[in-house]
Amino acid sequence: MRIGINYRLLLLDRYNQRYTLEIFDAAWYNGDKATAWWWLVKMADLKKGKRGKQKKFEMPLASILLEGAYFDFDSFFDHFQKRWRFFRISPYKDKDSFGMIVEGMVIGLTFTPSLLADPFLMHSAKNSVLWPHAETHVSQHNAHLTLALAREKDPVSSHILFSKVIYSLLHQRNAQGVYLRPGLFESSYYIKGAEALSSKKLPTELWVHINCLGLEKKEGFSFYTSGMNKFGKKEFEIIYAAEKSFIDAYYLLKDLIDHAIENDIVFKNGDTFGQGDDKRALAVSGGKHLKGQTVKVKV
């Protein structure tokens, strides 16, 4: 019989009163301490009567890949405070975990001195077009951090804070990159993208993954998104774009993502996007490459 691990969460409530919640014999977490931490925060909210309305989204977990079985939480926290000007934060920290409350949202970090046990990680590395030689780099990681966010606000505010935390985590010297299934980003690429937050722009390319299929098909390329559901919206699909319009189709999809997230738009069947000769018809129907209803874009 496998013996589980005990997890403890020490938090400050709004009156700075400390209280502790515990999960005992957490074998069913399979060693994922950040998931256990996330559930403890949810339990804390229930304990305090914070059921609230059912949200239409949940933030994902992020995994920071590390080369070297160590991580300096103090260095990360110092960078996070100075870069994003978050002060008067009282973090909770022990040997391999870190927690803090920022703008009412709860951030949990756990350090694991071993490979990330995700069966899709190497698949993402093999197919990554944003990280040259990703397979080689990813295979060299020997530790990882798991980042969880609880008590989320609206999707955009939550993603902004999430990206600011990842930005500061990736500035640590042994951070290789971040895995946001299915997205995989090299540290320098993510950091450059997240710089947009300094000018109040949204780095949607870090939040919504654009997938391409059909490189060998005569019919043309197909695209679909992963991540629009985190904003309470249907995923996008472009079915069989002609080869000559590959770049145009990609940037059309990128513009649609930006427009939908920045303006909180939910497209309906029969809507259009663009103006003049660039106007595109949108249709909502069953997904070609995804389950459920998706927004199809005609190119």
C-alpha positions as CSV (number, residue, x, y, z in Angstrom):
1,M,0.0,0.0,0.0
2,R,1.4,3.4,-1.0
3,I,1.7,5.9,1.8
4,G,0.6,9.4,1.0
5,I,2.2,12.7,1.9
6,N,0.8,15.1,4.4
7,Y,0.4,18.7,3.2
8,R,-0.1,21.8,5.4
9,L,-1.1,25.3,4.4
10,L,-0.4,28.3,6.6
11,L,-2.2,31.4,5.5
12,L,-3.0,34.9,6.7
13,D,-6.6,36.0,6.6
14,R,-7.7,39.6,6.0
15,Y,-7.2,40.4,9.7
16,N,-3.7,38.9,9.6
17,Q,-4.8,36.0,11.8
18,R,-2.9,32.8,11.0
19,Y,-4.7,29.5,10.5
20,T,-3.6,26.1,9.3
21,L,-5.3,23.6,7.1
22,E,-4.0,20.1,6.5
23,I,-4.5,17.2,4.0
24,F,-3.3,13.9,5.4
25,D,-2.3,10.8,3.5
26,A,-2.5,12.6,0.1
27,A,-1.5,9.6,-2.0
28,W,-4.1,10.5,-4.6
29,Y,-2.1,13.7,-5.5
30,N,0.6,11.5,-6.8
31,G,3.3,13.7,-5.4
32,D,2.0,16.9,-7.0
33,K,2.5,19.3,-4.1
34,A,1.2,22.3,-6.0
35,T,-2.1,20.6,-6.8
36,A,-2.4,19.8,-3.1
37,W,-1.6,23.4,-2.2
38,W,-4.2,24.6,-4.7
39,W,-6.9,22.4,-3.1
40,L,-5.9,23.6,0.4
41,V,-6.6,27.2,-0.8
42,K,-10.0,26.1,-2.1
43,M,-10.7,24.5,1.2
44,A,-9.7,27.7,3.0
45,D,-12.2,29.6,1.0
46,L,-14.9,27.2,1.8
47,K,-14.0,27.3,5.5
48,K,-14.4,31.0,5.4
49,G,-17.7,30.8,3.4
50,K,-16.2,32.2,0.2
51,R,-18.2,30.0,-2.2
52,G,-19.1,32.9,-4.5
53,K,-20.4,32.4,-8.1
54,Q,-19.3,29.5,-10.2
55,K,-16.5,30.8,-12.5
56,K,-16.4,29.9,-16.1
57,F,-12.6,29.4,-16.1
58,E,-9.8,27.9,-14.0
59,M,-6.2,28.9,-14.2
60,P,-3.8,26.2,-15.4
61,L,-0.7,25.0,-13.6
62,A,2.7,26.2,-14.9
63,S,5.9,24.2,-14.7
64,I,9.2,26.0,-14.7
65,L,12.0,23.7,-16.0
66,L,15.2,23.9,-14.0
67,E,18.8,22.9,-14.9
68,G,20.2,22.2,-11.5
69,A,18.4,20.8,-8.4
70,Y,18.0,24.1,-6.6
71,F,16.0,27.3,-6.6
72,D,16.4,30.6,-4.8
73,F,13.0,31.7,-3.6
74,D,14.5,34.9,-2.0
75,S,16.0,36.0,-5.3
76,F,12.8,35.4,-7.1
77,F,10.7,37.3,-4.5
78,D,13.2,40.3,-4.6
79,H,13.0,40.4,-8.4
80,F,9.2,40.1,-8.4
81,Q,8.7,43.0,-5.9
82,K,11.2,45.4,-7.6
83,R,10.2,44.6,-11.2
84,W,6.5,44.8,-10.8
85,R,6.4,47.1,-7.7
86,F,4.5,44.8,-5.4
87,F,5.4,45.7,-1.9
88,R,4.0,45.0,1.6
89,I,3.7,41.3,0.8
90,S,4.3,38.8,3.6
91,P,5.1,35.5,1.9
92,Y,5.1,32.1,3.5
93,K,8.2,30.0,2.7
94,D,9.8,26.8,3.8
95,K,12.5,24.6,2.3
96,D,10.7,23.7,-1.0
97,S,7.5,25.8,-1.1
98,F,6.5,29.4,-1.3
99,G,3.2,31.2,-1.1
100,M,1.9,34.8,-1.2
101,I,-1.2,36.8,-1.6
102,V,-1.1,39.5,-4.3
103,E,-4.1,41.6,-5.2
104,G,-6.3,39.1,-3.4
105,M,-5.1,36.2,-5.5
106,V,-3.1,33.3,-3.9
107,I,0.1,32.2,-5.5
108,G,1.7,28.9,-4.6
109,L,5.1,27.6,-5.7
110,T,6.6,24.2,-5.0
111,F,10.1,23.0,-5.8
112,T,10.6,19.3,-6.9
113,P,14.2,18.0,-7.4
114,S,13.3,15.7,-10.2
115,L,12.1,15.6,-13.8
116,L,8.7,16.8,-14.6
117,A,6.5,13.7,-15.0
118,D,4.3,14.8,-17.8
119,P,3.9,12.3,-20.8
120,F,3.2,15.2,-23.2
121,L,6.2,17.3,-22.3
122,M,8.6,15.8,-24.8
123,H,5.9,15.7,-27.5
124,S,5.6,19.5,-27.1
125,A,9.3,19.9,-27.2
126,K,9.6,17.8,-30.4
127,N,6.9,19.9,-32.1
128,S,8.0,23.3,-30.8
129,V,8.6,26.0,-33.4
130,L,9.3,28.7,-30.9
131,W,12.2,27.0,-29.1
132,P,15.0,25.8,-31.3
133,H,16.4,22.4,-30.2
134,A,13.8,22.2,-27.4
135,E,14.1,18.4,-27.1
136,T,17.8,18.7,-26.3
137,H,17.3,21.5,-23.7
138,V,14.2,19.9,-22.1
139,S,15.9,16.5,-21.7
140,Q,18.6,18.2,-19.6
141,H,16.3,19.6,-16.9
142,N,16.6,17.7,-13.6
143,A,14.2,19.7,-11.4
144,H,11.1,21.9,-11.7
145,L,8.9,24.4,-10.0
146,T,5.1,24.1,-10.1
147,L,3.1,27.4,-10.0
148,A,-0.5,27.4,-9.0
149,L,-2.9,30.4,-8.8
150,A,-6.1,30.3,-6.7
151,R,-8.8,32.8,-5.8
152,E,-8.6,34.0,-9.4
153,K,-10.3,37.3,-10.4
154,D,-11.4,37.8,-14.0
155,P,-9.4,35.9,-16.6
156,V,-7.4,38.8,-17.9
157,S,-6.3,40.1,-14.4
158,S,-5.5,36.5,-13.4
159,H,-3.4,35.9,-16.5
160,I,-1.5,39.2,-16.1
161,L,-0.5,38.3,-12.5
162,F,0.4,34.8,-13.7
163,S,2.7,36.1,-16.4
164,K,4.4,38.5,-14.0
165,V,5.2,35.7,-11.6
166,I,6.5,33.5,-14.5
167,Y,8.5,36.4,-15.8
168,S,10.4,36.8,-12.5
169,L,10.8,33.0,-12.1
170,L,12.4,32.8,-15.5
171,H,14.9,35.5,-14.6
172,Q,16.6,33.0,-12.1
173,R,19.8,31.7,-13.5
174,N,18.9,28.0,-13.7
175,A,15.5,28.4,-15.3
176,Q,15.3,26.9,-18.8
177,G,11.8,27.7,-19.8
178,V,8.1,27.3,-18.8
179,Y,5.7,24.5,-19.8
180,L,2.0,25.6,-20.0
181,R,0.5,22.5,-21.6
182,P,0.5,22.3,-24.5
183,G,2.6,25.5,-24.8
184,L,6.4,25.3,-24.2
185,F,8.4,28.5,-24.1
186,E,12.2,29.2,-23.7
187,S,12.9,31.6,-21.0
188,S,14.1,34.4,-23.3
189,Y,11.1,34.1,-25.5
190,Y,8.6,34.3,-22.6
191,I,10.4,37.2,-21.0
192,K,10.4,39.2,-24.2
193,G,6.7,38.6,-24.7
194,A,5.8,39.5,-21.1
195,E,7.6,42.8,-21.4
196,A,4.5,44.0,-23.1
197,L,2.8,44.2,-19.7
198,S,5.0,47.2,-18.9
199,S,3.2,49.2,-21.6
200,K,-0.2,47.8,-20.6
201,K,-0.4,45.5,-23.6
202,L,-1.6,41.9,-23.3
203,P,0.8,39.1,-24.3
204,T,-1.9,36.9,-25.7
205,E,0.7,34.8,-27.6
206,L,1.8,33.5,-24.2
207,W,-1.8,32.7,-23.1
208,V,-3.3,31.1,-26.2
209,H,-1.5,28.5,-28.2
210,I,-1.9,28.3,-31.9
211,N,-1.6,24.8,-33.3
212,C,-0.9,23.9,-37.0
213,L,-1.9,20.7,-38.7
214,G,-1.7,19.2,-42.2
215,L,1.8,20.1,-43.3
216,E,1.7,17.1,-45.6
217,K,-1.9,17.5,-46.9
218,K,-2.7,18.7,-50.3
219,E,-5.8,20.4,-49.0
220,G,-3.7,22.9,-47.1
221,F,-3.0,23.8,-43.5
222,S,-5.4,23.9,-40.6
223,F,-5.1,25.9,-37.4
224,Y,-6.8,25.6,-34.0
225,T,-6.3,27.4,-30.7
226,S,-5.8,26.0,-27.2
227,G,-6.6,28.4,-24.3
228,M,-9.5,30.5,-25.4
229,N,-11.6,28.4,-23.0
230,K,-9.6,29.9,-20.1
231,F,-11.3,33.2,-21.0
232,G,-14.8,31.7,-21.2
233,K,-14.8,31.7,-25.0
234,K,-14.9,29.1,-27.7
235,E,-11.7,28.0,-29.4
236,F,-11.0,29.1,-33.0
237,E,-10.4,26.9,-36.0
238,I,-9.2,27.6,-39.6
239,I,-9.8,24.6,-41.8
240,Y,-7.6,24.0,-44.8
241,A,-5.9,27.4,-45.5
242,A,-4.1,27.4,-48.8
243,E,-0.4,27.1,-48.6
244,K,0.2,30.6,-50.0
245,S,-1.9,32.1,-47.2
246,F,-0.1,30.3,-44.3
247,I,1.3,33.5,-42.8
248,D,-1.9,35.5,-43.5
249,A,-4.0,32.8,-41.8
250,Y,-1.7,32.7,-38.8
251,Y,-1.8,36.5,-38.2
252,L,-5.6,36.6,-38.9
253,L,-6.0,34.1,-36.1
254,K,-3.7,36.1,-33.8
255,D,-5.7,39.3,-34.5
256,L,-8.9,37.4,-33.7
257,I,-7.5,36.2,-30.4
258,D,-6.3,39.7,-29.4
259,H,-9.6,41.3,-30.4
260,A,-11.7,38.7,-28.5
261,I,-9.6,38.9,-25.3
262,E,-8.9,42.6,-25.2
263,N,-12.6,43.5,-25.8
264,D,-14.2,40.5,-24.0
265,I,-16.1,39.5,-27.1
266,V,-17.9,36.1,-27.6
267,F,-18.4,35.5,-31.3
268,K,-21.6,34.1,-32.5
269,N,-22.6,32.2,-35.7
270,G,-22.9,34.7,-38.6
271,D,-20.6,37.3,-37.1
272,T,-17.9,38.9,-39.2
273,F,-14.4,40.2,-38.4
274,G,-12.4,42.8,-40.2
275,Q,-13.4,45.5,-42.7
276,G,-13.7,45.9,-46.4
277,D,-11.9,43.3,-48.5
278,D,-10.4,41.8,-45.3
279,K,-13.8,41.1,-43.7
280,R,-14.1,37.4,-42.7
281,A,-17.2,35.4,-42.0
282,L,-17.4,33.4,-38.8
283,A,-19.4,30.3,-38.2
284,V,-20.0,28.4,-34.9
285,S,-20.4,24.6,-35.3
286,G,-18.9,21.3,-34.0
287,G,-15.2,21.2,-34.0
288,K,-13.1,19.6,-36.7
289,H,-10.0,19.1,-34.6
290,L,-11.5,19.9,-31.2
291,K,-14.4,18.6,-29.1
292,G,-17.4,20.8,-28.7
293,Q,-18.4,24.0,-30.5
294,T,-15.7,26.1,-32.1
295,V,-15.6,29.4,-34.1
296,K,-14.6,28.6,-37.7
297,V,-12.8,31.4,-39.7
298,K,-13.1,31.4,-43.4
299,V,-9.9,32.5,-45.2
